[in-house]
Amino acid sequence: MKAKSLLIGFLTGTVVAGAATLLSAPTSGKDLRGRIKTNSDEIKTTIEELKVKLLNIKEDAMEATQISKETVKTFISDVQVVIEDWKHNIEPNKTELLKNVQEIEDSLKELETAIPSPKN
């Protein structure tokens, strides 16, 4: 949308500036018609160049979008692999921690049974 607005603004400015210049210059009708024809040819050429440039920008944007999609997919799969590796690597530690927690619970139970509870 911004490119379209830019193009419309550029064309409007070119036409207005060209018309103002041609109409304010003291020339004969024949010279004026020749200048108008020259300016209209230049405007047509400029419009065609802008069309080509805008198409190139559109193609580049589409290509960048496709590359971004592929990059994000690759990144996500890489992150998933890293997470799976992390889960695999922490499994022995998890087992060891659970074993230690169970030992602490068992020790606490032994202490509770060994120490008589105070009577109120």
N, C-alpha and C positions, 0 to 999 in steps of 0.2 A: 504494500500500500504506500509506503514512503517513497519508493522508487517511482511509482505512478504519479504521485503528487509532485515530485521533483521534476519529472519529465513535463508535466502539464505547466508547471511554473516556468520552466526553462523555455518551452515553446511560446507561451504567452508573452514572456518578456522579450523574446527574440522578435516576435511579430510586432509588438507594440513599439519596440525600439526602432525596428526597420521602417515601420509606417511613419513614425514621427520624424525620422531622419529624412525619408524621401519626401514627405509632405512639407517639411520646413526648408528644404533646399530649393533655391530658385533655378529650376531647369525647365527645358521644353517638355512637352508631352511625350515626344519620341524618346528622349533621354530617360524620362520618368518611367515609361513602360519598360525600357531596357533594364533599368535598375531593379524594377519590381520582378522582372523575369529572372534576373541574376540572383536576387535575394531569395526568391521562392525556390530556385534550384539548390541554393545553399542550405535552405531550411530542410528541403526534402533529403538532401545528403546527410545533414546532421541527424534528422529523425531516423534514417536507416542505420546510421552508426550507433545511435542510442539503442535501437531495437536489438542490434547484434550484441552490444555490451550487456543489455539487460538479460538477454537469453543466456549469455555466458555466466552472468551472476547467478541466474536461476539454476543452471546446470551445476555450478560450483556449490551452491547451497544444498542442492539435492545430494550431491556426492558427499559433502561434509556430513549431512544427516545420516547417510548410509554408513559411512565410516564410524560415526559416533555410535550408532546402534550396534555395530559389530564390536566396537571397543568395549561398550558397556556389557554386552553378552560375555565377552572374553573375561572381563574383570569379575563379573558375577561368578562365572564358573571357577576362576582362580580362587576367589574368596571361599567358595564352597569346598574346594580341595583343601585349602589351608585349615578351614574349620574342622573338616573330617580328620586331617592329620593331627590337629591339636587334640581333638577328642580321643584319638587313638593313643597319643603320647601321654595324656593325663590319666588314662585308664589304670595303669599300675599304681600311680599315686593315689587315685581314688580308692582303690582296693586297700592300699596300705592305710589310708586315713580312716576308712570304715573299720578296719581291724583295730587300729589304735583307739577309736571311739568306743568300740565294744569292750576292749580291755579296761578302759577307764570306767565304763559303766559297771563292769564286773567288780572292779576294785572298790567302787563306791558301795555296791551292794554288800560286799564283804565287810567293809568298814561299818556300815549301818548295823549289820548283825553282830559285829564284835563289840560295838559300843552300846551299852544299855541306855535306853531312853530315860530321861529324867522323869520322875513321878511328880505330879502336881499335887 
